[in-house]
């Protein structure tokens, strides 16, 4: 351990923290000076500003606003976290002021101005600083030199991505071959092979690189564990780039039972809080939409009754949450009402479809009665589309993980549908893509995603070529 490197890199965290403190404290003090604050206690404003700065930094540790953001989306991640951190800080401070019965010592105009101006300046200053630091990194200043251990798919993909993002501030020294005794791995010419395991250990002990990233191949798990244990006796930060299997596990949540950590591999995707939010979303929007479309539904029911024989509504057994069976409601669009073990999907120019049924299916108006299913609790407005029981039994045999779609309530519309995977699944590939998007929706669920799907559905279904 002779050649311990001194890290003289510019600390972006220190810069961000100092700037945030300046913005928070400066806005409040300036606001008090340019208002009628002379009638109030200036010491109170100074104390509030310092308290808010400290609290913002504390909350920021939990919202991760001071982690490395150089390679992360600015608008989608950093801005949202900054605003949320500030709102928590401000509301906490206001609570303390009212609890201490000190509200008379502060101007409401100053506090409201502080509430809205501060997050704007925080975002602008963060964006400016981020751009300045990125410019330095593009010309090679304040960069970190890293090495990648393991010539694998995920390691090469990571290296290529970093190479296309010079503003991330990482320079790749090269790759260590963890399987030097085996077949020579293919390494692109623009990356250097800088040794094997022995050279890796020496470099890690000497602190030759700022960071080392492990990217072992999938079949090297046992050897990787030994290597990780060996690297514990070094002075270099070691990070792991997960393979596809490990990455999929990282999407799952942990829980503790009997003081034992348990990984939930296949589990309900929504917490109790999120499930409550989604149910309230269904009740609120379902009731409102049902009220708005009631006159249209009455007209459709009348048209169906006058143009063809049979019931107005068509009911069919579907699998719902956790595979429980329920009766889905639709406007009847065919001359038949099939339900059971053998159901034929509708095809283009299907003779079973009535004249008005073709229009209803094309515009998805036949799905409107499913708002009653939503209010009953059998379905959600947004979720994986429910398939006939017969089709579930068919596809669960040939598509791995097919039934995991039922970890969430089925929906009237879904992520797969707005991405074009709607209508007849006449090939296995089409159903596989639908399931793929359904599982992506389950992993990514958020209230904002639901609103996006509802909005897109309102416009897309009128022009969907896959609906017939």
C-alpha positions in Angstrom: 0.0 0.0 0.0 2.9 2.4 -0.7 1.3 4.3 -3.6 -1.9 5.5 -2.0 -3.3 8.2 -4.3 -4.7 11.4 -3.0 -8.0 12.2 -4.6 -7.7 15.9 -5.5 -10.8 15.8 -7.8 -13.3 18.7 -7.4 -16.0 17.6 -5.1 -19.3 18.2 -6.9 -21.2 17.4 -3.7 -19.4 20.2 -1.8 -20.1 22.7 -4.7 -23.8 21.7 -4.8 -24.3 21.9 -1.0 -22.6 25.3 -0.9 -24.7 26.7 -3.7 -27.9 25.3 -2.3 -27.2 26.9 1.1 -26.4 30.2 -0.7 -29.7 30.1 -2.6 -31.9 29.2 0.3 -30.4 31.7 2.7 -29.9 34.4 0.2 -33.5 34.4 -1.1 -34.9 34.7 2.3 -32.6 37.5 3.5 -33.0 39.5 0.3 -36.7 39.0 0.4 -36.8 40.3 4.0 -34.7 43.4 3.1 -36.8 44.4 0.1 -40.1 44.1 2.0 -41.6 45.6 5.1 -39.5 43.2 7.1 -38.0 46.0 9.1 -41.1 45.7 11.3 -40.2 42.1 12.0 -37.3 40.4 13.8 -34.4 40.1 11.3 -32.7 37.5 13.7 -35.8 35.3 13.1 -35.2 35.4 9.3 -31.6 34.5 9.7 -32.4 31.6 12.0 -35.1 30.4 9.7 -32.7 30.5 6.7 -29.9 28.7 8.5 -32.3 26.1 9.8 -33.8 25.6 6.4 -30.3 25.2 4.9 -29.4 22.5 7.4 -32.7 20.7 7.1 -32.5 20.8 3.3 -29.1 19.1 3.5 -30.5 16.5 5.9 -33.5 15.7 3.8 -31.3 15.7 0.7 -29.4 12.7 2.1 -32.7 10.7 1.9 -33.8 12.0 -1.5 -30.3 11.4 -3.0 -29.9 14.9 -4.4 -26.1 14.9 -3.7 -25.2 11.6 -5.3 -23.5 11.6 -8.7 -25.9 12.8 -11.3 -23.5 13.2 -14.2 -25.0 10.3 -16.2 -28.6 10.5 -15.0 -31.5 12.4 -16.6 -31.8 16.0 -15.3 -35.5 16.7 -15.7 -36.9 13.3 -15.0 -34.8 12.7 -11.8 -32.9 15.6 -10.4 -35.4 18.4 -10.8 -38.2 16.3 -9.2 -36.0 15.4 -6.2 -34.9 19.0 -5.7 -38.4 20.3 -5.7 -39.7 17.5 -3.4 -36.7 18.1 -1.0 -37.5 21.8 -0.9 -41.2 21.3 -0.2 -40.5 18.9 2.6 -38.0 21.4 4.1 -40.4 24.4 3.8 -43.4 22.6 5.2 -41.4 21.3 8.1 -40.1 24.8 8.9 -43.5 26.3 8.7 -44.8 23.7 11.1 -42.0 24.5 13.5 -42.8 28.3 13.2 -46.5 27.7 13.9 -45.8 25.2 16.7 -43.5 27.8 18.4 -46.3 30.5 17.9 -43.8 32.6 16.1 -45.8 33.2 12.9 -46.3 36.9 13.7 -42.5 37.4 13.4 -42.6 36.6 9.7 -44.0 38.3 6.7 -46.4 36.0 4.8 -45.4 37.7 1.6 -41.7 36.9 2.2 -42.5 33.3 3.1 -44.7 32.7 0.0 -42.0 34.4 -2.2 -39.4 32.2 -0.6 -41.5 29.1 -1.3 -41.7 29.7 -5.0 -38.5 31.5 -5.9 -36.1 29.2 -4.1 -36.9 25.9 -6.0 -36.6 27.9 -9.3 -33.1 29.2 -8.4 -32.1 25.7 -7.0 -33.0 24.1 -10.4 -31.3 26.9 -12.4 -28.1 26.9 -10.3 -28.0 23.1 -10.4 -28.4 23.0 -14.2 -25.7 25.7 -14.6 -23.2 23.9 -12.3 -23.9 20.6 -13.9 -23.3 22.1 -17.4 -20.0 23.7 -16.2 -18.8 20.5 -14.6 -19.7 18.5 -17.7 -17.8 21.0 -19.9 -14.7 20.4 -17.7 -15.1 16.7 -18.0 -15.4 16.9 -21.8 -12.0 18.4 -22.1 -10.5 15.9 -19.7 -10.5 17.9 -16.4 -11.8 16.5 -13.1 -12.3 13.0 -14.7 -11.9 9.7 -13.0 -10.0 6.9 -14.5 -11.6 3.5 -14.2 -10.8 -0.1 -15.2 -13.3 -2.9 -16.0 -12.6 -6.4 -14.8 -14.3 -9.0 -17.0 -14.8 -9.0 -20.8 -18.5 -9.7 -20.8 -21.6 -8.4 -22.6 -22.6 -6.1 -19.7 -19.1 -4.8 -19.3 -18.7 -3.9 -23.0 -22.1 -2.3 -23.1 -21.2 -0.2 -20.0 -17.9 0.9 -21.6 -19.5 1.8 -24.9 -22.2 3.9 -23.1 -19.6 5.8 -21.1 -17.6 6.4 -24.2 -20.6 8.1 -25.8 -21.1 10.3 -22.8 -17.8 12.2 -22.1 -19.7 14.5 -19.8 -20.1 11.6 -17.3 -16.5 12.2 -16.3 -15.1 8.6 -16.6 -12.1 7.6 -18.7 -11.7 3.9 -19.3 -8.1 2.6 -18.9 -8.9 -0.8 -20.2 -10.2 -4.3 -19.4 -8.8 -7.0 -17.1 -9.4 -10.5 -18.5 -10.8 -12.7 -15.6 -10.7 -15.8 -17.8 -7.2 -15.5 -19.2 -6.8 -19.3 -19.1 -9.9 -19.9 -21.2 -10.8 -19.0 -24.7 -9.7 -15.5 -25.6 -12.6 -13.1 -25.3 -13.3 -10.7 -28.2 -12.4 -7.1 -27.2 -13.0 -4.2 -29.6 -9.8 -2.6 -30.8 -10.6 0.8 -29.2 -10.4 -0.9 -25.7 -7.1 -2.1 -24.2 -6.5 -5.4 -22.5 -4.4 -4.4 -19.5 -3.9 -7.8 -17.8 -5.5 -10.6 -15.9 -6.4 -11.4 -12.3 -2.9 -10.9 -10.9 -2.5 -7.5 -12.5 -6.0 -6.6 -11.3 -5.1 -7.4 -7.7 -1.8 -5.4 -7.9 -3.5 -2.4 -9.4 -6.3 -2.5 -6.7 -3.8 -2.7 -3.9 -1.7 0.2 -5.2 -4.8 2.4 -5.9 -3.8 2.7 -9.6 -7.3 3.5 -10.7 -10.0 5.7 -9.2 -12.6 2.9 -9.4 -12.7 -0.7 -10.7 -15.9 -2.1 -12.1 -16.5 -5.9 -12.0 -18.3 -7.3 -15.0 -18.0 -11.1 -14.7 -19.7 -13.4 -17.2 -22.8 -15.2 -16.1 -21.0 -18.6 -15.6 -18.3 -17.0 -13.4 -20.4 -16.4 -10.3 -18.4 -18.7 -7.9 -15.1 -17.3 -9.1 -16.5 -13.8 -8.8 -17.3 -14.3 -5.1 -13.7 -15.3 -4.4 -12.4 -12.3 -6.4 -14.7 -9.9 -4.4 -13.4 -11.4 -1.1 -9.8 -10.9 -2.3 -10.5 -7.3 -3.4 -11.7 -6.5 0.2 -8.0 -6.2 1.1 -7.3 -3.3 -1.3 -7.7 0.5 -1.2 -9.6 0.9 -4.5 -13.4 1.4 -4.6 -14.9 -1.7 -6.3 -18.3 -1.7 -8.0 -20.3 -4.5 -9.7 -22.0 -4.3 -13.0 -24.9 -6.9 -12.7 -25.7 -9.4 -15.4 -29.2 -9.7 -16.7 -30.2 -12.2 -14.0 -28.8 -10.2 -11.1 -30.3 -7.0 -12.6 -33.8 -8.5 -12.7 -33.4 -9.5 -9.0 -32.5 -5.9 -8.2 -35.9 -4.7 -9.4 -37.5 -6.8 -6.6 -38.0 -5.6 -3.1 -36.6 -6.9 0.1 -38.5 -7.5 3.4 -37.5 -8.8 6.8 -39.3 -11.8 8.4 -38.1 -13.2 11.7 -34.9 -11.0 11.5 -34.1 -12.6 8.2 -33.9 -10.6 4.9 -36.1 -12.1 2.2 -36.1 -11.2 -1.5 -39.6 -11.1 -3.1 -39.0 -12.6 -6.5 -42.7 -12.9 -7.6 -44.8 -10.8 -5.4 -47.6 -8.2 -5.4 -46.0 -5.2 -7.2 -48.0 -2.5 -5.3 -47.6 -1.7 -1.6 -50.7 -1.1 0.5 -50.3 2.7 0.0 -49.9 2.4 -3.8 -52.8 -0.1 -4.0 -55.0 2.4 -2.1 -53.9 5.3 -4.5 -54.7 3.1 -7.5 -58.1 2.1 -6.1 -59.0 5.8 -5.4 -57.9 6.6 -8.9 -60.3 3.9 -10.3 -63.2 5.1 -8.2 -62.8 8.8 -8.9 -62.0 8.6 -12.6 -64.3 5.6 -13.1 -67.3 7.3 -11.6 -66.6 10.6 -13.5 -66.1 8.9 -16.9 -69.1 6.6 -16.4 -71.2 9.7 -15.7 -69.9 11.4 -18.8 -70.5 8.5 -21.2 -73.8 7.3 -19.8 -75.9 9.1 -22.5 -73.6 7.5 -25.2 -73.9 4.1 -23.6 -77.7 4.4 -23.7 -77.6 5.2 -27.4 -75.3 2.3 -28.1 -77.5 -0.1 -26.2 -80.6 1.1 -28.2 -78.7 0.7 -31.5 -77.6 -2.9 -30.6 -81.1 -3.9 -29.6 -82.6 -2.5 -32.8 -80.1 -3.9 -35.3 -79.5 -7.5 -34.2 -81.0 -10.2 -32.1 -79.5 -11.1 -28.7 -78.6 -9.4 -25.4 -77.2 -5.9 -25.3 -74.4 -6.9 -23.0 -71.9 -9.7 -23.5 -70.4 -11.4 -20.4 -67.3 -13.6 -20.5 -65.2 -15.3 -17.8 -61.8 -13.8 -17.3 -58.9 -14.2 -14.8 -58.5 -11.2 -12.5 -56.2 -10.4 -9.7 -54.2 -13.5 -8.5 -56.1 -15.5 -11.1 -59.6 -15.1 -9.5 -62.4 -15.5 -12.1 -64.9 -12.8 -12.8 -67.4 -11.8 -15.5 -66.2 -9.0 -17.8 -68.8 -6.9 -19.3 -68.9 -5.6 -22.9 -71.4 -4.4 -25.4 -72.3 -7.3 -27.7 -70.5 -6.9 -31.1 -71.0 -10.4 -32.5 -73.9 -12.7 -33.4 -72.5 -15.2 -30.9 -71.7 -15.0 -27.2 -68.9 -17.5 -26.8 -67.5 -18.5 -23.4 -65.8 -21.7 -22.3 -62.9 -23.9 -23.2 -62.8 -23.1 -26.9 -63.0 -19.5 -28.0 -62.0 -18.1 -31.3 -60.4 -14.7 -31.4 -62.0 -12.0 -33.6 -60.1 -11.7 -36.9 -60.1 -9.1 -39.7 -63.4 -9.2 -41.7 -64.8 -11.7 -39.2 -68.4 -12.7 -40.3 -69.5 -13.0 -36.7 -69.1 -9.3 -36.1 -72.3 -7.2 -36.6 -72.4 -4.0 -38.6 -72.6 -1.8 -35.5 -70.3 -4.2 -33.7 -67.5 -3.4 -36.2 -67.8 0.3 -35.4 -67.8 -0.4 -31.7 -64.8 -2.6 -31.8 -62.9 -0.2 -34.0 -63.4 2.7 -31.6 -63.2 0.5 -28.4 -66.7 1.8 -27.4 -67.7 -1.9 -26.8 -65.4 -1.7 -23.7 -67.4 1.1 -21.9 -69.5 -1.3 -19.7 -66.2 -2.4 -18.1 -66.4 0.8 -16.0 -68.9 -1.1 -14.0 -66.3 -3.8 -13.5 -63.9 -1.1 -12.3 -66.4 0.2 -9.8 -67.1 -3.4 -8.6 -63.3 -3.8 -8.0 -62.7 -6.6 -10.5 -60.8 -4.4 -12.9 -58.8 -1.1 -13.0 -59.0 1.6 -15.7 -55.3 0.9 -16.5 -53.7 -2.6 -16.3 -52.9 -5.7 -18.3 -55.8 -6.5 -20.6 -57.7 -9.6 -19.4 -57.7 -12.6 -21.8 -60.3 -15.3 -22.0 -59.7 -18.2 -19.7 -59.2 -20.5 -22.6 -56.5 -18.3 -24.0 -54.8 -18.0 -20.6 -54.6 -21.8 -20.4 -53.1 -21.9 -23.9 -50.4 -19.2 -23.5 -49.3 -20.1 -20.0 -47.9 -23.3 -21.4 -45.7 -21.6 -24.0 -44.7 -18.1 -22.6 -42.6 -18.2 -19.4 -44.0 -15.9 -16.7 -47.3 -15.4 -18.6 -49.5 -15.6 -15.4 -47.4 -13.0 -13.6 -49.7 -10.5 -15.4 -52.3 -11.4 -12.8 -50.3 -9.9 -10.0 -52.1 -6.7 -10.8 -55.8 -6.1 -11.6 -56.6 -6.3 -15.3 -57.5 -3.0 -17.0 -59.7 -1.5 -19.7 -56.6 -0.1 -21.4 -52.9 -0.8 -20.8 -49.3 -0.1 -21.6 -49.2 -2.8 -24.3 -52.3 -1.4 -26.0 -51.1 2.2 -26.3 -47.8 0.8 -27.7 -49.5 -0.9 -30.6 -49.9 -4.5 -29.2 -53.7 -4.6 -29.4 -56.1 -6.8 -31.3 -55.7 -10.3 -32.6 -52.7 -12.2 -31.4 -52.4 -14.5 -34.4 -48.7 -15.2 -33.7 -46.9 -16.2 -30.6 -44.6 -13.2 -31.0 -47.5 -10.8 -30.7 -48.6 -12.3 -27.4 -45.0 -12.3 -26.1 -44.7 -8.6 -26.9 -48.0 -7.9 -25.2 -46.9 -9.8 -22.1 -43.5 -8.0 -22.2 -45.2 -4.6 -22.1 -47.6 -5.7 -19.4 -44.7 -6.8 -17.2 -42.9 -3.5 -17.9 -46.0 -1.6 -16.8 -46.2 -3.7 -13.5 -42.6 -2.9 -12.7 -42.9 0.8 -13.6 -46.3 1.6 -12.2 -47.0 5.1 -11.0 -50.0 7.4 -10.9 -48.3 9.5 -13.6 -47.9 6.5 -15.9 -51.6 5.7 -15.5 -52.5 9.3 -16.5 -50.3 9.1 -19.5 -51.9 5.8 -20.7 -55.4 7.2 -20.2 -54.5 10.3 -22.2 -52.9 8.4 -25.0 -55.8 5.9 -25.1 -58.4 8.7 -25.5 -56.7 9.7 -28.9 -55.1 6.5 -30.1 -58.1 4.1 -30.1 -59.9 6.1 -32.7 -57.1 5.4 -35.2 -55.9 2.0 -34.1 -55.5 -0.3 -37.1 -55.2 -3.4 -34.9 -58.8 -3.0 -33.6 -61.4 -5.1 -35.5 
